[in-house]
Amino acid sequence: MKYIKNISISILVILLLYIYKFINIKYGFGIKCIFNEITGLYCPGCGITRLIFYILEFDFYKAFRSNCLVFIYLIISCLLFIDYKINNKKCLYYKMNNNIWIFILIVTIVFGVLRNTQMFSYFAPIN
């Protein structure tokens, strides 16, 4: 019974993402990055909407190119979720100490800085 609830929620989320994609394409409605609008620079999260749209189209290369860091974080999160479901809530997530979270934060900040430099311009989101 609990699997039916999880599947129903997953289907609802995917359906809502497709509806958002349709509204975005049809009416041009989208979520703007405030950081990018103000500074003209890419934040570590720029490209997430396109990443989600490309994942819905199963175009994983373009999804990765839209925001490679979030793409990798998403894969890791899915693996942790699967581990969580399989091992009855005794997964790696609960064993992660603060040093790992600090490392993730530092990687995210460094990614945000690097994607705005000429040398690492390939980190910039694709259009």
N, C-alpha and C positions, 0 to 999 in steps of 0.2 A: 504494500500500500504506500509506503514512504517513497518508493521509486516512482510511482505514478505522480506524486506531488512534485518531485524533482524534475521529472520529464515535462510536466505541465508548465512549470515555471520556466524551464529552459526554452520551450516552444514559444511561450509568451514573450520572453526577452528577445528571441530571434525575430519574431513577428514585429515587435515594436521597432527593432533596428531596421527591418525592411521598410516599414512605414516611414521612419525618419529619413531613410535613403530616398524614398519616392518623393517626399516633401522637399528634400534638399535639391533633387534634380529638377523637379517640376516647377517649384516656386523660388528656388535659389535661397531658401531659408537654411541657415547654418549657424553653428556656434563659432563665433569669432574669438580668436586668442587676444585677450586684452593686452598681454605683454607685447605681442607682436604689433598690435595696432598702435601702441604708445611709443615703443622703441624702434620698431622695424627689424628687431632681432628675433630669432627663433628660440622659444623656450624649450625645455626638454620634452614637453608634451605636444608641441606643434606637429601636426600630421596624424593625430590619433583618429580623427573622424575618417580620413581617407583610408587609414589602416583598417578600420572596421569595415568600411565599404568594400575594400579589396578582399578581405577575409570572407565576406559574404559572397563574393564572386569566385572564391577559391583561387584567387590570383595572389599567391603567397609571396612571390618575388616583389611585386609592387607594394604589397603590405609591408614587407621588410624594408623596402626603400622609403616608405612614407615615414616610418619611425622605427629604426632598427632596435633601439633600446627597449621601447615598450613592447615590441614584438618578442624580444627575448624574455622580458619580464612576464609576458603573457604565457609563453610556453612553460616557464618555470612555475608560474602560478597554477597552470593546468596540471602539471606533474605533481605539485604539492597537494592539489585538491584530490587527484586520483589516489595518491598515497593516503590522504586523510580518510577517504571513503573505504579503501581496502583494509587499512590497519586499525579500524575502529577508533579514530581520533587520537592515535598515538603516532603522529607523523612528525616529520622533520620540522614543520612550522613551529611546533611547541618547543623544540629543542634549540631554536635559533636565539642566540644571545644578542645583547645590544651591539657588540662589535660587528656582527653581520649587518644589522640595520644601519649602523654608521657607514659601513663600507658601501652599501647600496645607495645611501644618500650621497656619499662622495662621488661615486660613479655617475650618478644622475647629474650632479652639478658639473662635473668635468665634461660630460657629454653635452650639456647645455652650452658650455663655453666653447668647446671644440667645434660644434656644428655651425658656429658663427664665424669661424676663421676661414681664410682662403685655402689654407692647406688641407683642411678637412671638410671642404664644401660638399663632399659626397654624403655627409651626414644630414644635410639639409633635406627637408621633405620634398618629395616630387609633387608636381601639379597634375 
